[in-house]
Amino acid sequence: MARSIRTLAVIAVVLIASGTATFAQRPQQARYTSPYGPTLPVQLNYFRADNGVLDPYNAWVRPTQQLQSRLSGIENRQIYDEKATQSALKKLSSRSSTAGPTGKGSGFMMYYSNYFQTR
């Protein structure tokens, strides 16, 4: 009888320990993100409850602001590169070409007729 009580106690401890371990590893649910951009300002993330080791400002607000500034910098650079490419293509297309006109007819071995006599 003492052995069965001891076995039940061990099983109960193992179940409790495994239950708390899975609870601690439960992933956070994904938050809804609007397809039209943020609905609230980034600074309201200061009041989030799911902080890590850092304070709320350094955990959420500052990294989000840095990400937004870097993304806007990338977007501005892309717009600049696109405008520079379009102006370079416009300059290339406005130059007159030194190549001969295309669409002329040709014949078989036309440029080698001085080497081969025809009958």
Backbone hydrogen bonds in HBPLUS format (Angstrom, degrees):
<---DONOR---> <-ACCEPTOR-->    atom                        ^
c    i                          cat <-CA-CA->   ^        H-A-AA   ^      H-
h    n   atom  resd res      DA  || num        DHA   H-A  angle D-A-AA Bond
n    s   type  num  typ     dist DA aas  dist angle  dist       angle   num
A0005-ILE N   A0001-MET O   3.12 MM   4  6.37 153.4  2.19 145.6 152.6     1
A0006-ARG N   A0002-ALA O   2.98 MM   4  6.15 154.8  2.05 141.7 148.7     2
A0007-THR N   A0003-ARG O   2.92 MM   4  6.15 151.8  2.00 145.2 153.2     3
A0008-LEU N   A0004-SER O   2.92 MM   4  6.10 159.2  1.96 144.7 150.0     4
A0009-ALA N   A0005-ILE O   2.91 MM   4  6.11 151.5  1.99 143.9 152.1     5
A0010-VAL N   A0006-ARG O   2.98 MM   4  6.23 155.2  2.04 145.8 151.9     6
A0011-ILE N   A0007-THR O   2.98 MM   4  6.19 161.9  2.01 150.8 155.8     7
A0012-ALA N   A0008-LEU O   2.90 MM   4  6.06 156.0  1.96 145.1 151.9     8
A0013-VAL N   A0009-ALA O   2.95 MM   4  6.18 157.1  2.00 146.7 152.6     9
A0014-VAL N   A0010-VAL O   2.96 MM   4  6.16 161.3  2.00 150.3 155.3    10
A0015-LEU N   A0011-ILE O   2.92 MM   4  6.12 160.5  1.96 149.7 155.0    11
A0016-ILE N   A0012-ALA O   2.94 MM   4  6.10 159.7  1.98 148.2 153.9    12
A0017-ALA N   A0013-VAL O   2.88 MM   4  6.01 162.4  1.91 150.0 155.2    13
A0018-SER N   A0014-VAL O   2.89 MM   4  6.03 158.2  1.93 147.7 153.9    14
A0019-GLY N   A0015-LEU O   2.93 MM   4  6.00 147.6  2.04 141.0 150.0    15
A0020-THR N   A0016-ILE O   3.05 MM   4  6.30 155.1  2.12 149.3 154.6    16
A0021-ALA N   A0017-ALA O   3.08 MM   4  6.21 148.6  2.18 141.4 150.1    17
A0022-THR N   A0018-SER O   3.13 MM   4  6.28 158.5  2.18 143.9 148.4    18
A0023-PHE N   A0019-GLY O   3.11 MM   4  6.22 145.1  2.24 135.7 145.6    19
A0024-ALA N   A0020-THR O   2.96 MM   4  6.10 151.4  2.04 143.0 149.6    20
A0025-GLN N   A0021-ALA O   3.23 MM   4  6.40 137.3  2.43 137.7 147.9    21
A0026-ARG N   A0023-PHE O   3.40 MM   3  5.31 166.4  2.42 102.4 105.4    22
A0037-GLY N   A0034-SER O   3.36 MM   3  5.55 162.6  2.39 113.3 112.8    23
A0044-LEU N   A0041-PRO O   3.25 MM   3  5.97 161.5  2.28 116.2 120.9    24
A0045-ASN N   A0042-VAL O   2.99 MM   3  5.77 165.9  2.01 123.3 128.0    25
A0046-TYR N   A0043-GLN O   3.16 MM   3  5.79 164.0  2.18 113.7 118.2    26
A0047-PHE N   A0044-LEU O   3.19 MM   3  5.93 166.5  2.21 118.6 121.3    27
A0048-ARG N   A0045-ASN O   3.13 MM   3  5.31 163.7  2.16 114.8 114.4    28
A0059-ALA N   A0055-ASP O   2.90 MM   4  5.93 133.7  2.12 151.3 165.6    29
A0060-TRP N   A0056-PRO O   2.95 MM   4  5.77 154.2  2.02 143.4 147.3    30
A0062-ARG N   A0057-TYR O   2.92 MM   5  5.97 171.1  1.93 160.7 163.5    31
A0064-THR N   A0060-TRP O   3.22 MM   4  6.14 152.7  2.30 140.4 148.1    32
A0065-GLN N   A0061-VAL O   3.00 MM   4  6.26 157.0  2.05 154.4 161.1    33
A0066-GLN N   A0062-ARG O   2.93 MM   4  6.16 157.9  1.97 154.7 161.0    34
A0067-LEU N   A0063-PRO O   2.91 MM   4  6.07 155.3  1.97 144.1 150.9    35
A0068-GLN N   A0064-THR O   2.97 MM   4  6.18 159.9  2.01 147.1 152.3    36
A0069-SER N   A0065-GLN O   3.00 MM   4  6.22 156.3  2.05 146.5 152.7    37
A0070-ARG N   A0066-GLN O   2.96 MM   4  6.15 157.8  2.01 148.4 154.5    38
A0071-LEU N   A0067-LEU O   2.89 MM   4  6.07 159.6  1.93 151.7 157.5    39
A0072-SER N   A0068-GLN O   2.99 MM   4  6.14 154.6  2.06 143.4 150.2    40
A0073-GLY N   A0069-SER O   2.99 MM   4  6.16 147.8  2.09 139.8 148.8    41
A0074-ILE N   A0070-ARG O   2.93 MM   4  6.21 152.7  2.00 146.9 154.0    42
A0075-GLU N   A0071-LEU O   2.92 MM   4  6.14 156.4  1.98 145.4 152.1    43
A0076-ASN N   A0072-SER O   2.89 MM   4  6.07 157.7  1.94 146.1 151.8    44
A0077-ARG N   A0073-GLY O   2.98 MM   4  6.15 156.1  2.04 144.2 150.8    45
A0078-GLN N   A0074-ILE O   2.96 MM   4  6.16 152.9  2.03 146.0 153.4    46
A0079-ILE N   A0075-GLU O   3.01 MM   4  6.28 156.5  2.06 148.6 154.4    47
A0080-TYR N   A0076-ASN O   2.97 MM   4  6.21 158.7  2.01 147.2 153.1    48
A0081-ASP N   A0077-ARG O   2.88 MM   4  6.11 163.6  1.91 151.2 155.4    49
A0082-GLU N   A0078-GLN O   2.93 MM   4  6.09 156.0  1.99 147.0 153.6    50
A0083-LYS N   A0079-ILE O   3.00 MM   4  6.23 160.1  2.04 149.8 154.6    51
A0084-ALA N   A0080-TYR O   2.95 MM   4  6.18 158.3  2.00 151.1 157.5    52
A0085-THR N   A0081-ASP O   2.92 MM   4  6.09 155.2  1.98 146.5 153.3    53
A0086-GLN N   A0082-GLU O   2.94 MM   4  6.16 159.2  1.99 148.0 153.7    54
A0087-SER N   A0083-LYS O   2.98 MM   4  6.19 158.2  2.03 147.8 153.3    55
A0088-ALA N   A0084-ALA O   2.99 MM   4  6.15 153.6  2.06 143.7 151.1    56
A0089-LEU N   A0085-THR O   2.90 MM   4  6.13 155.9  1.96 149.5 156.1    57
A0090-LYS N   A0086-GLN O   2.95 MM   4  6.13 148.3  2.05 141.7 150.7    58
A0091-LYS N   A0087-SER O   2.99 MM   4  6.22 152.1  2.07 144.0 150.8    59
A0092-LEU N   A0088-ALA O   3.03 MM   4  6.26 155.6  2.09 145.0 151.5    60
A0093-SER N   A0089-LEU O   2.97 MM   4  6.13 153.9  2.04 145.5 152.1    61
A0094-SER N   A0090-LYS O   3.11 MM   4  6.21 136.0  2.31 139.0 149.5    62
A0112-TYR N   A0109-MET O   3.31 MM   3  5.35 154.7  2.38 100.5 108.0    63
A0115-TYR N   A0112-TYR O   3.10 MM   3  5.48 147.5  2.21 107.2 116.4    64
A0116-PHE N   A0112-TYR O   3.35 MM   4  6.65 149.8  2.44 150.1 158.1    65
